[in-house]
Each structure stands twice: as C-alpha cells, then as structure tokens.
Amino acid sequence: MSDTGDKRTIVAMGGLSWEDDERRPLEDYFLSFARRERPKVLFVPTAAAEAADQTLWAYQQLGDRAEVSHLPFFPWPPSDLRELALDQDVIYVSGGNTANALAIWRVHGFDSILREAWEAGVVLTGWSAGMICWFEAGVTDSFGQQLEGMRGNARRCGRPVDAADGPEPRPEQDGQTSAQTAPRARDEHGASGSGGRGAWR
C-alpha cells in the first residue's frame, strides 16, 4: 500500500495526448505522488470495454517506470478485488464510456473500494472517463453522440466538494444530471463546455 499518511491525491486529466513528449510528463507527474520510486500501478480499462490494445499500451507505456498490472471485470472481477486495489500506489483509469464503467463498478462494490483506497493514500488518476468518474457530476457522451449530464462517483462514495460556481445539478433520471445546469468547465474529452462538478474530500 502507498505509505502517504493522510495525503489524498486525485490527478484528473481531461484528455491525454498520444504524443510521447506531451504524455510522458503527465505520467511522470502522477507517478511522482507515489511513495515508491517504482510504484505499483493498477490500470483499470473498464470504460474502454477492457480493450486489449489499451491494456497492452498501458504496460508498454508505463513499464519502464512502474510495476503495472490491470483489473478485469469480465467474466468477473478477481476474488481479492479489495486487497488488490489497496496494495497499489496508483490506480489509473482509462477513457471510454463513463456511465458503463460506473455501473459495473457499483455492481461489484468497486466504487466503495476506490474511496477506501484513496483514503489510504493510493493515488487515483485517469483521463477522459477516468477523469470525470471522480466528480460528483458532469457531462458525458456515454449515452450517445449528444452530451448529457450524469452523476459521478463522488456523490455515492464520499462527501463531495461544492463547485465554485453554478447551480446545483438538476436530476433528470437515475444516475444523470442536466448538462445545462452544470458549471462551465471542460468536458471529458478536454473540450470547453459544461464539465465536472465537485470531487472527493
């Protein structure tokens, strides 16, 4: 487990460049919060439907600086899911479909495990879907090409931080919120628009 005491860290990246000279500094940044010089990194590609190419990419990209493993949920998650998560220094979430990832995590209790890991000092990070999942609410294209509001992980798993501006998100249906009422920020692909609201504290 990452021995960071009371330090709790989330590094949220709106988008991730595929250019190596732009991406590696971001990776070095979130790795710098880990206790070990060569940290344990758990890659979670749920939002990307556990695409093999993304999982292989994570091993190739981070393998020179970290001990990389990945977390599958299909056909089912590992029996030691909680222990696996708590043994990491960094949990790194891929981009993809935010709503699908959150739904799968909640069914298996991984949302609560992530909160526990964060409280224990494990660094949480990710890009796109792997960014918006840490927020109380935001906008997403998880339901189609149009942007829609949705609830993130913070509201269910912890005490959310109030957004600095903007009204309280208005629930549209279970697990969603109005994109029109979310504060202006960046959407999950890094474009300017109505974005995430609130995060864990």
C-alpha positions as CSV (number, residue, x, y, z in Angstrom):
1,M,0.0,0.0,0.0
2,S,1.2,3.5,-0.7
3,D,2.5,4.9,2.6
4,T,1.4,8.5,2.1
5,G,-0.2,9.0,5.5
6,D,-3.1,11.4,5.4
7,K,-2.3,12.6,1.9
8,R,-5.1,12.0,-0.5
9,T,-4.5,12.7,-4.2
10,I,-6.6,12.6,-7.3
11,V,-4.9,13.7,-10.6
12,A,-7.7,14.3,-13.1
13,M,-6.7,14.7,-16.8
14,G,-9.4,16.0,-19.2
15,G,-7.6,14.4,-22.2
16,L,-4.4,12.5,-22.9
17,S,-2.1,13.3,-25.7
18,W,-0.8,10.4,-27.8
19,E,2.4,12.3,-28.5
20,D,5.1,10.8,-26.3
21,D,6.8,14.1,-25.4
22,E,3.5,15.5,-24.2
23,R,2.1,12.4,-22.5
24,R,5.1,11.3,-20.5
25,P,5.4,14.5,-18.4
26,L,1.7,13.9,-17.3
27,E,2.5,10.3,-16.4
28,D,5.7,11.4,-14.5
29,Y,3.6,13.9,-12.7
30,F,1.0,11.5,-11.3
31,L,3.7,8.9,-10.6
32,S,5.6,11.5,-8.6
33,F,2.9,11.3,-5.9
34,A,3.5,7.6,-5.2
35,R,5.8,6.6,-2.3
36,R,8.0,4.3,-4.2
37,E,10.4,5.3,-6.9
38,R,9.0,2.4,-8.9
39,P,5.3,2.3,-7.9
40,K,2.7,-0.3,-8.4
41,V,0.1,0.9,-10.9
42,L,-3.2,-0.8,-11.5
43,F,-4.7,0.1,-14.9
44,V,-8.5,-0.1,-15.0
45,P,-9.8,-0.2,-18.6
46,T,-13.5,-0.8,-17.8
47,A,-14.6,2.3,-19.6
48,A,-12.9,1.1,-22.7
49,A,-14.6,-2.3,-22.6
50,E,-11.3,-3.7,-21.4
51,A,-9.9,-3.2,-24.9
52,A,-6.8,-5.4,-25.3
53,D,-4.9,-2.7,-27.2
54,Q,-5.4,-0.1,-24.4
55,T,-4.3,-2.6,-21.7
56,L,-1.2,-3.5,-23.7
57,W,-0.5,0.2,-24.3
58,A,-0.5,0.8,-20.5
59,Y,2.1,-1.9,-19.9
60,Q,4.3,-0.6,-22.7
61,Q,3.9,3.0,-21.7
62,L,4.5,2.7,-18.0
63,G,6.5,-0.5,-17.7
64,D,9.8,1.4,-17.7
65,R,8.8,3.4,-14.6
66,A,6.3,1.2,-12.7
67,E,5.1,-2.3,-11.9
68,V,2.0,-2.4,-14.0
69,S,-1.0,-4.7,-13.6
70,H,-4.6,-4.4,-14.8
71,L,-8.0,-5.0,-13.4
72,P,-10.5,-7.1,-15.5
73,F,-14.2,-7.3,-14.6
74,F,-15.1,-9.8,-17.3
75,P,-16.1,-12.5,-16.9
76,W,-15.9,-11.4,-13.3
77,P,-13.5,-9.4,-11.1
78,P,-10.8,-11.1,-9.0
79,S,-11.9,-12.5,-5.7
80,D,-9.3,-10.4,-3.9
81,L,-10.5,-7.1,-5.5
82,R,-10.3,-5.0,-2.4
83,E,-6.8,-6.4,-1.4
84,L,-5.6,-5.8,-5.0
85,A,-6.7,-2.2,-5.0
86,L,-5.3,-1.4,-1.6
87,D,-1.9,-2.9,-2.5
88,Q,-1.4,-0.3,-5.2
89,D,0.4,3.1,-5.2
90,V,-1.6,4.4,-8.2
91,I,-4.9,3.4,-9.8
92,Y,-5.1,4.6,-13.4
93,V,-8.5,4.7,-15.1
94,S,-8.8,4.7,-18.9
95,G,-11.0,6.8,-21.1
96,G,-14.1,5.4,-22.7
97,N,-17.8,5.2,-21.6
98,T,-18.1,6.7,-18.1
99,A,-21.6,5.6,-17.4
100,N,-20.9,1.9,-18.2
101,A,-17.7,1.9,-16.1
102,L,-19.5,3.4,-13.1
103,A,-22.4,0.9,-13.4
104,I,-20.0,-2.1,-13.5
105,W,-18.0,-0.7,-10.5
106,R,-21.1,-0.2,-8.4
107,V,-22.5,-3.7,-9.0
108,H,-19.2,-5.2,-7.7
109,G,-18.6,-2.6,-5.0
110,F,-15.5,-1.2,-6.6
111,D,-16.7,2.4,-6.2
112,S,-16.6,2.0,-2.4
113,I,-13.2,0.2,-2.7
114,L,-11.8,3.2,-4.7
115,R,-12.9,5.5,-1.9
116,E,-11.2,3.3,0.7
117,A,-8.0,3.2,-1.4
118,W,-8.0,7.0,-1.8
119,E,-8.4,7.4,2.0
120,A,-5.5,5.0,2.5
121,G,-3.2,7.2,0.3
122,V,-3.5,5.4,-3.1
123,V,-3.2,8.0,-5.9
124,L,-6.3,8.0,-8.2
125,T,-5.9,9.2,-11.7
126,G,-7.1,8.9,-15.3
127,W,-8.1,10.7,-18.4
128,S,-11.5,11.4,-20.1
129,A,-13.8,8.9,-18.4
130,G,-11.0,8.3,-16.0
131,M,-11.2,12.0,-15.0
132,I,-15.0,12.6,-14.8
133,C,-15.6,9.5,-12.7
134,W,-14.0,11.2,-9.6
135,F,-16.5,14.1,-9.8
136,E,-19.9,14.5,-8.2
137,A,-21.5,15.3,-11.6
138,G,-20.5,16.3,-15.1
139,V,-21.3,15.9,-18.7
140,T,-20.6,12.9,-20.9
141,D,-21.3,11.3,-24.3
142,S,-21.9,7.9,-22.6
143,F,-25.5,7.8,-23.8
144,G,-24.9,8.8,-27.5
145,Q,-23.3,11.5,-29.6
146,Q,-25.0,14.2,-27.7
147,L,-23.7,15.5,-24.4
148,E,-25.8,14.7,-21.3
149,G,-25.4,15.2,-17.6
150,M,-24.7,12.3,-15.2
151,R,-23.8,11.7,-11.6
152,G,-20.2,10.7,-10.9
153,N,-18.6,8.6,-8.2
154,A,-18.1,11.3,-5.6
155,R,-21.8,11.7,-4.6
156,R,-22.2,8.0,-3.9
157,C,-18.9,7.2,-2.3
158,G,-18.0,10.2,-0.4
159,R,-18.5,13.8,0.7
160,P,-18.4,16.0,-2.4
161,V,-16.8,19.3,-2.6
162,D,-19.2,22.1,-3.7
163,A,-18.4,23.6,-7.1
164,A,-17.1,27.1,-7.0
165,D,-19.9,28.4,-9.3
166,G,-23.0,27.2,-11.0
167,P,-26.3,26.0,-9.5
168,E,-26.9,22.6,-8.0
169,P,-27.2,19.9,-10.8
170,R,-30.8,19.0,-11.6
171,P,-31.5,15.2,-11.7
172,E,-33.0,14.1,-15.0
173,Q,-33.3,10.4,-14.3
174,D,-31.4,7.9,-12.1
175,G,-27.7,8.5,-12.5
176,Q,-28.0,11.6,-14.6
177,T,-28.0,15.4,-14.2
178,S,-28.8,18.2,-16.5
179,A,-25.9,19.3,-18.8
180,Q,-27.4,22.8,-18.9
181,T,-27.2,23.3,-15.1
182,A,-23.6,22.0,-14.6
183,P,-20.9,24.7,-14.2
184,R,-18.7,25.7,-17.2
185,A,-15.5,23.7,-17.3
186,R,-14.0,21.2,-19.7
187,D,-15.9,18.1,-20.9
188,E,-14.5,14.6,-20.5
189,H,-12.7,14.9,-23.9
190,G,-10.9,18.1,-22.8
191,A,-13.2,20.5,-24.9
192,S,-14.5,23.6,-23.3
193,G,-18.1,23.3,-22.1
194,S,-20.2,22.2,-19.1
195,G,-17.9,20.0,-17.2
196,G,-17.3,18.2,-13.9
197,R,-18.8,19.4,-10.6
198,G,-17.4,18.6,-7.1
199,A,-14.9,16.0,-6.1
200,W,-14.0,13.9,-3.1
201,R,-12.5,15.4,0.0
